[in-house]
Amino acid sequence: MSNHDRRTPRPGVEWEFDKISFSRDFSRNVVTKLLVERAEQGGWELDRVRISSDGIRRVILRRKIIRAVRTA
C-alpha cells in the first residue's frame, strides 16, 4: 500500500515520498523493524507518522532524488 509522490521544497533538492499504512494489528516493535529494514535497503528516512483514532499508523517516508549531471 505505498504511494510515491515527489515534491521540491527548496531549489536544488528533490524528495521522493512513500506513504504506508499499518493496521492496529501490528505491534510497535514490528512496525519499527519493518521501517528500519526499508530504510536500510532503500535509503528511506522517516518524514511523518500519524496514528488515527482507530489505531491505523500512517507513515510517510522520504528520500533524496539525486540527479546525475552530464559533463561535457
Jmol script that loads the backbone (N, CA, C; Angstrom):
load data "model"
ATOM      1  N   MET A   1       0.812  -1.189   0.000  1.00  0.00           N
ATOM      2  CA  MET A   1       0.000   0.000   0.000  1.00  0.00           C
ATOM      3  C   MET A   1       0.853   1.248   0.000  1.00  0.00           C
ATOM      4  N   SER A   2       1.720   1.397  -0.956  1.00  0.00           N
ATOM      5  CA  SER A   2       2.551   2.582  -0.968  1.00  0.00           C
ATOM      6  C   SER A   2       2.180   3.471  -2.142  1.00  0.00           C
ATOM      7  N   ASN A   3       2.391   4.755  -1.951  1.00  0.00           N
ATOM      8  CA  ASN A   3       2.032   5.734  -2.952  1.00  0.00           C
ATOM      9  C   ASN A   3       3.193   6.704  -3.068  1.00  0.00           C
ATOM     10  N   HIS A   4       3.882   6.695  -4.199  1.00  0.00           N
ATOM     11  CA  HIS A   4       5.035   7.564  -4.385  1.00  0.00           C
ATOM     12  C   HIS A   4       4.590   8.955  -4.808  1.00  0.00           C
ATOM     13  N   ASP A   5       5.285   9.957  -4.298  1.00  0.00           N
ATOM     14  CA  ASP A   5       4.977  11.349  -4.590  1.00  0.00           C
ATOM     15  C   ASP A   5       6.307  12.080  -4.662  1.00  0.00           C
ATOM     16  N   ARG A   6       6.362  13.158  -5.408  1.00  0.00           N
ATOM     17  CA  ARG A   6       7.591  13.942  -5.483  1.00  0.00           C
ATOM     18  C   ARG A   6       7.281  15.392  -5.200  1.00  0.00           C
ATOM     19  N   ARG A   7       8.140  16.020  -4.399  1.00  0.00           N
ATOM     20  CA  ARG A   7       7.997  17.431  -4.053  1.00  0.00           C
ATOM     21  C   ARG A   7       9.351  18.109  -4.152  1.00  0.00           C
ATOM     22  N   THR A   8       9.335  19.412  -4.371  1.00  0.00           N
ATOM     23  CA  THR A   8      10.561  20.206  -4.373  1.00  0.00           C
ATOM     24  C   THR A   8      10.411  21.290  -3.318  1.00  0.00           C
ATOM     25  N   PRO A   9      10.858  21.038  -2.070  1.00  0.00           N
ATOM     26  CA  PRO A   9      10.691  22.021  -1.008  1.00  0.00           C
ATOM     27  C   PRO A   9      11.587  23.242  -1.149  1.00  0.00           C
ATOM     28  N   ARG A  10      12.759  23.085  -1.694  1.00  0.00           N
ATOM     29  CA  ARG A  10      13.655  24.219  -1.898  1.00  0.00           C
ATOM     30  C   ARG A  10      14.487  23.949  -3.155  1.00  0.00           C
ATOM     31  N   PRO A  11      15.001  24.980  -3.769  1.00  0.00           N
ATOM     32  CA  PRO A  11      15.744  24.807  -5.024  1.00  0.00           C
ATOM     33  C   PRO A  11      16.932  23.865  -4.874  1.00  0.00           C
ATOM     34  N   GLY A  12      17.081  22.969  -5.836  1.00  0.00           N
ATOM     35  CA  GLY A  12      18.220  22.069  -5.843  1.00  0.00           C
ATOM     36  C   GLY A  12      18.026  20.775  -5.088  1.00  0.00           C
ATOM     37  N   VAL A  13      16.960  20.660  -4.302  1.00  0.00           N
ATOM     38  CA  VAL A  13      16.719  19.441  -3.537  1.00  0.00           C
ATOM     39  C   VAL A  13      15.365  18.870  -3.944  1.00  0.00           C
ATOM     40  N   GLU A  14      15.369  17.621  -4.360  1.00  0.00           N
ATOM     41  CA  GLU A  14      14.123  16.939  -4.679  1.00  0.00           C
ATOM     42  C   GLU A  14      13.981  15.744  -3.766  1.00  0.00           C
ATOM     43  N   TRP A  15      12.764  15.508  -3.300  1.00  0.00           N
ATOM     44  CA  TRP A  15      12.469  14.385  -2.429  1.00  0.00           C
ATOM     45  C   TRP A  15      11.426  13.491  -3.076  1.00  0.00           C
ATOM     46  N   GLU A  16      11.567  12.224  -2.863  1.00  0.00           N
ATOM     47  CA  GLU A  16      10.554  11.244  -3.245  1.00  0.00           C
ATOM     48  C   GLU A  16       9.889  10.782  -1.956  1.00  0.00           C
ATOM     49  N   PHE A  17       8.574  10.712  -1.944  1.00  0.00           N
ATOM     50  CA  PHE A  17       7.826  10.334  -0.751  1.00  0.00           C
ATOM     51  C   PHE A  17       7.091   9.028  -0.976  1.00  0.00           C
ATOM     52  N   ASP A  18       6.981   8.248   0.081  1.00  0.00           N
ATOM     53  CA  ASP A  18       6.276   6.973   0.035  1.00  0.00           C
ATOM     54  C   ASP A  18       5.338   6.905   1.238  1.00  0.00           C
ATOM     55  N   LYS A  19       4.068   6.654   0.976  1.00  0.00           N
ATOM     56  CA  LYS A  19       3.073   6.596   2.044  1.00  0.00           C
ATOM     57  C   LYS A  19       2.732   5.137   2.333  1.00  0.00           C
ATOM     58  N   ILE A  20       2.785   4.759   3.608  1.00  0.00           N
ATOM     59  CA  ILE A  20       2.500   3.397   4.027  1.00  0.00           C
ATOM     60  C   ILE A  20       1.522   3.439   5.196  1.00  0.00           C
ATOM     61  N   SER A  21       0.607   2.490   5.221  1.00  0.00           N
ATOM     62  CA  SER A  21      -0.333   2.371   6.343  1.00  0.00           C
ATOM     63  C   SER A  21      -0.166   1.011   6.996  1.00  0.00           C
ATOM     64  N   PHE A  22      -0.166   1.012   8.324  1.00  0.00           N
ATOM     65  CA  PHE A  22      -0.086  -0.221   9.101  1.00  0.00           C
ATOM     66  C   PHE A  22      -1.341  -0.325   9.959  1.00  0.00           C
ATOM     67  N   SER A  23      -1.974  -1.486   9.934  1.00  0.00           N
ATOM     68  CA  SER A  23      -3.177  -1.663  10.742  1.00  0.00           C
ATOM     69  C   SER A  23      -2.788  -1.749  12.217  1.00  0.00           C
ATOM     70  N   ARG A  24      -3.758  -1.625  13.068  1.00  0.00           N
ATOM     71  CA  ARG A  24      -3.516  -1.672  14.510  1.00  0.00           C
ATOM     72  C   ARG A  24      -3.077  -3.050  14.980  1.00  0.00           C
ATOM     73  N   ASP A  25      -3.208  -4.065  14.108  1.00  0.00           N
ATOM     74  CA  ASP A  25      -2.804  -5.431  14.453  1.00  0.00           C
ATOM     75  C   ASP A  25      -1.289  -5.582  14.565  1.00  0.00           C
ATOM     76  N   PHE A  26      -0.534  -4.660  13.949  1.00  0.00           N
ATOM     77  CA  PHE A  26       0.925  -4.703  14.013  1.00  0.00           C
ATOM     78  C   PHE A  26       1.393  -4.003  15.289  1.00  0.00           C
ATOM     79  N   SER A  27       2.265  -4.659  16.037  1.00  0.00           N
ATOM     80  CA  SER A  27       2.792  -4.041  17.253  1.00  0.00           C
ATOM     81  C   SER A  27       3.792  -2.943  16.891  1.00  0.00           C
ATOM     82  N   ARG A  28       4.100  -2.128  17.858  1.00  0.00           N
ATOM     83  CA  ARG A  28       5.077  -1.053  17.648  1.00  0.00           C
ATOM     84  C   ARG A  28       6.432  -1.625  17.239  1.00  0.00           C
ATOM     85  N   ASN A  29       6.824  -2.741  17.872  1.00  0.00           N
ATOM     86  CA  ASN A  29       8.110  -3.366  17.543  1.00  0.00           C
ATOM     87  C   ASN A  29       8.150  -3.876  16.107  1.00  0.00           C
ATOM     88  N   VAL A  30       7.061  -4.465  15.648  1.00  0.00           N
ATOM     89  CA  VAL A  30       7.012  -4.979  14.273  1.00  0.00           C
ATOM     90  C   VAL A  30       7.089  -3.827  13.278  1.00  0.00           C
ATOM     91  N   VAL A  31       6.338  -2.766  13.525  1.00  0.00           N
ATOM     92  CA  VAL A  31       6.364  -1.603  12.634  1.00  0.00           C
ATOM     93  C   VAL A  31       7.764  -1.007  12.600  1.00  0.00           C
ATOM     94  N   THR A  32       8.397  -0.901  13.748  1.00  0.00           N
ATOM     95  CA  THR A  32       9.764  -0.370  13.815  1.00  0.00           C
ATOM     96  C   THR A  32      10.714  -1.214  12.983  1.00  0.00           C
ATOM     97  N   LYS A  33      10.640  -2.532  13.129  1.00  0.00           N
ATOM     98  CA  LYS A  33      11.523  -3.427  12.356  1.00  0.00           C
ATOM     99  C   LYS A  33      11.293  -3.282  10.859  1.00  0.00           C
ATOM    100  N   LEU A  34      10.034  -3.188  10.447  1.00  0.00           N
ATOM    101  CA  LEU A  34       9.727  -3.034   9.022  1.00  0.00           C
ATOM    102  C   LEU A  34      10.264  -1.712   8.475  1.00  0.00           C
ATOM    103  N   LEU A  35      10.122  -0.643   9.249  1.00  0.00           N
ATOM    104  CA  LEU A  35      10.606   0.659   8.791  1.00  0.00           C
ATOM    105  C   LEU A  35      12.129   0.721   8.763  1.00  0.00           C
ATOM    106  N   VAL A  36      12.782   0.102   9.734  1.00  0.00           N
ATOM    107  CA  VAL A  36      14.251   0.060   9.746  1.00  0.00           C
ATOM    108  C   VAL A  36      14.765  -0.719   8.541  1.00  0.00           C
ATOM    109  N   GLU A  37      14.123  -1.829   8.247  1.00  0.00           N
ATOM    110  CA  GLU A  37      14.515  -2.639   7.091  1.00  0.00           C
ATOM    111  C   GLU A  37      14.365  -1.837   5.797  1.00  0.00           C
ATOM    112  N   ARG A  38      13.266  -1.127   5.690  1.00  0.00           N
ATOM    113  CA  ARG A  38      13.013  -0.306   4.498  1.00  0.00           C
ATOM    114  C   ARG A  38      14.053   0.812   4.375  1.00  0.00           C
ATOM    115  N   ALA A  39      14.416   1.408   5.499  1.00  0.00           N
ATOM    116  CA  ALA A  39      15.410   2.488   5.494  1.00  0.00           C
ATOM    117  C   ALA A  39      16.780   1.969   5.082  1.00  0.00           C
ATOM    118  N   GLU A  40      17.159   0.829   5.612  1.00  0.00           N
ATOM    119  CA  GLU A  40      18.486   0.275   5.309  1.00  0.00           C
ATOM    120  C   GLU A  40      18.591  -0.193   3.865  1.00  0.00           C
ATOM    121  N   GLN A  41      17.529  -0.760   3.321  1.00  0.00           N
ATOM    122  CA  GLN A  41      17.588  -1.302   1.968  1.00  0.00           C
ATOM    123  C   GLN A  41      17.325  -0.259   0.888  1.00  0.00           C
ATOM    124  N   GLY A  42      16.448   0.708   1.181  1.00  0.00           N
ATOM    125  CA  GLY A  42      16.061   1.644   0.135  1.00  0.00           C
ATOM    126  C   GLY A  42      16.511   3.065   0.324  1.00  0.00           C
ATOM    127  N   GLY A  43      17.176   3.361   1.431  1.00  0.00           N
ATOM    128  CA  GLY A  43      17.639   4.721   1.665  1.00  0.00           C
ATOM    129  C   GLY A  43      16.546   5.679   2.110  1.00  0.00           C
ATOM    130  N   TRP A  44      15.454   5.146   2.644  1.00  0.00           N
ATOM    131  CA  TRP A  44      14.341   5.971   3.102  1.00  0.00           C
ATOM    132  C   TRP A  44      14.598   6.488   4.508  1.00  0.00           C
ATOM    133  N   GLU A  45      14.030   7.652   4.809  1.00  0.00           N
ATOM    134  CA  GLU A  45      14.058   8.181   6.170  1.00  0.00           C
ATOM    135  C   GLU A  45      12.640   8.585   6.556  1.00  0.00           C
ATOM    136  N   LEU A  46      12.394   8.630   7.849  1.00  0.00           N
ATOM    137  CA  LEU A  46      11.074   8.923   8.359  1.00  0.00           C
ATOM    138  C   LEU A  46      10.764  10.407   8.218  1.00  0.00           C
ATOM    139  N   ASP A  47       9.629  10.717   7.620  1.00  0.00           N
ATOM    140  CA  ASP A  47       9.198  12.106   7.483  1.00  0.00           C
ATOM    141  C   ASP A  47       8.079  12.421   8.469  1.00  0.00           C
ATOM    142  N   ARG A  48       7.082  11.519   8.563  1.00  0.00           N
ATOM    143  CA  ARG A  48       5.931  11.793   9.427  1.00  0.00           C
ATOM    144  C   ARG A  48       5.229  10.495   9.796  1.00  0.00           C
ATOM    145  N   VAL A  49       4.703  10.456  11.021  1.00  0.00           N
ATOM    146  CA  VAL A  49       3.871   9.340  11.473  1.00  0.00           C
ATOM    147  C   VAL A  49       2.609   9.923  12.085  1.00  0.00           C
ATOM    148  N   ARG A  50       1.482   9.396  11.663  1.00  0.00           N
ATOM    149  CA  ARG A  50       0.208   9.792  12.259  1.00  0.00           C
ATOM    150  C   ARG A  50      -0.524   8.538  12.689  1.00  0.00           C
ATOM    151  N   ILE A  51      -1.005   8.548  13.907  1.00  0.00           N
ATOM    152  CA  ILE A  51      -1.784   7.426  14.419  1.00  0.00           C
ATOM    153  C   ILE A  51      -3.212   7.930  14.593  1.00  0.00           C
ATOM    154  N   SER A  52      -4.129   7.327  13.844  1.00  0.00           N
ATOM    155  CA  SER A  52      -5.524   7.776  13.897  1.00  0.00           C
ATOM    156  C   SER A  52      -6.245   7.165  15.090  1.00  0.00           C
ATOM    157  N   SER A  53      -7.437   7.629  15.330  1.00  0.00           N
ATOM    158  CA  SER A  53      -8.209   7.171  16.495  1.00  0.00           C
ATOM    159  C   SER A  53      -8.569   5.686  16.406  1.00  0.00           C
ATOM    160  N   ASP A  54      -8.579   5.139  15.188  1.00  0.00           N
ATOM    161  CA  ASP A  54      -8.861   3.706  15.045  1.00  0.00           C
ATOM    162  C   ASP A  54      -7.599   2.852  15.140  1.00  0.00           C
ATOM    163  N   GLY A  55      -6.450   3.473  15.393  1.00  0.00           N
ATOM    164  CA  GLY A  55      -5.208   2.748  15.615  1.00  0.00           C
ATOM    165  C   GLY A  55      -4.355   2.532  14.384  1.00  0.00           C
ATOM    166  N   ILE A  56      -4.790   2.998  13.226  1.00  0.00           N
ATOM    167  CA  ILE A  56      -4.011   2.823  11.998  1.00  0.00           C
ATOM    168  C   ILE A  56      -2.863   3.829  11.983  1.00  0.00           C
ATOM    169  N   ARG A  57      -1.659   3.323  11.719  1.00  0.00           N
ATOM    170  CA  ARG A  57      -0.478   4.186  11.614  1.00  0.00           C
ATOM    171  C   ARG A  57      -0.275   4.543  10.157  1.00  0.00           C
ATOM    172  N   ARG A  58      -0.250   5.823   9.869  1.00  0.00           N
ATOM    173  CA  ARG A  58       0.031   6.303   8.522  1.00  0.00           C
ATOM    174  C   ARG A  58       1.424   6.919   8.551  1.00  0.00           C
ATOM    175  N   VAL A  59       2.314   6.323   7.786  1.00  0.00           N
ATOM    176  CA  VAL A  59       3.719   6.704   7.805  1.00  0.00           C
ATOM    177  C   VAL A  59       4.083   7.291   6.448  1.00  0.00           C
ATOM    178  N   ILE A  60       4.827   8.388   6.469  1.00  0.00           N
ATOM    179  CA  ILE A  60       5.360   8.968   5.244  1.00  0.00           C
ATOM    180  C   ILE A  60       6.882   8.901   5.340  1.00  0.00           C
ATOM    181  N   LEU A  61       7.478   8.240   4.354  1.00  0.00           N
ATOM    182  CA  LEU A  61       8.927   8.125   4.255  1.00  0.00           C
ATOM    183  C   LEU A  61       9.403   9.029   3.128  1.00  0.00           C
ATOM    184  N   ARG A  62      10.656   9.437   3.198  1.00  0.00           N
ATOM    185  CA  ARG A  62      11.209  10.256   2.121  1.00  0.00           C
ATOM    186  C   ARG A  62      12.648   9.856   1.848  1.00  0.00           C
ATOM    187  N   ARG A  63      13.077  10.153   0.621  1.00  0.00           N
ATOM    188  CA  ARG A  63      14.490  10.002   0.256  1.00  0.00           C
ATOM    189  C   ARG A  63      14.820  11.011  -0.817  1.00  0.00           C
ATOM    190  N   LYS A  64      16.070  11.439  -0.828  1.00  0.00           N
ATOM    191  CA  LYS A  64      16.513  12.440  -1.794  1.00  0.00           C
ATOM    192  C   LYS A  64      16.610  11.806  -3.172  1.00  0.00           C
ATOM    193  N   ILE A  65      16.248  12.601  -4.151  1.00  0.00           N
ATOM    194  CA  ILE A  65      16.437  12.202  -5.541  1.00  0.00           C
ATOM    195  C   ILE A  65      17.729  12.849  -6.002  1.00  0.00           C
ATOM    196  N   ILE A  66      18.668  12.030  -6.399  1.00  0.00           N
ATOM    197  CA  ILE A  66      19.969  12.521  -6.843  1.00  0.00           C
ATOM    198  C   ILE A  66      20.006  12.467  -8.364  1.00  0.00           C
ATOM    199  N   ARG A  67      20.106  13.613  -8.955  1.00  0.00           N
ATOM    200  CA  ARG A  67      20.154  13.708 -10.423  1.00  0.00           C
ATOM    201  C   ARG A  67      21.604  13.709 -10.876  1.00  0.00           C
ATOM    202  N   ALA A  68      21.913  12.867 -11.845  1.00  0.00           N
ATOM    203  CA  ALA A  68      23.248  12.850 -12.425  1.00  0.00           C
ATOM    204  C   ALA A  68      23.353  13.979 -13.449  1.00  0.00           C
ATOM    205  N   VAL A  69      24.402  14.761 -13.331  1.00  0.00           N
ATOM    206  CA  VAL A  69      24.620  15.860 -14.271  1.00  0.00           C
ATOM    207  C   VAL A  69      25.691  15.448 -15.247  1.00  0.00           C
ATOM    208  N   ARG A  70      25.360  15.535 -16.498  1.00  0.00           N
ATOM    209  CA  ARG A  70      26.294  15.129 -17.541  1.00  0.00           C
ATOM    210  C   ARG A  70      27.334  16.237 -17.764  1.00  0.00           C
ATOM    211  N   THR A  71      28.600  15.862 -17.792  1.00  0.00           N
ATOM    212  CA  THR A  71      29.662  16.832 -18.061  1.00  0.00           C
ATOM    213  C   THR A  71      30.122  16.688 -19.497  1.00  0.00           C
ATOM    214  N   ALA A  72      30.486  17.806 -20.090  1.00  0.00           N
ATOM    215  CA  ALA A  72      30.873  17.795 -21.492  1.00  0.00           C
ATOM    216  C   ALA A  72      32.314  17.466 -21.691  1.00  0.00           C
TER     217      ALA A  72
END
end "model"
wireframe off; spacefill off
backbone 0.3
color backbone group
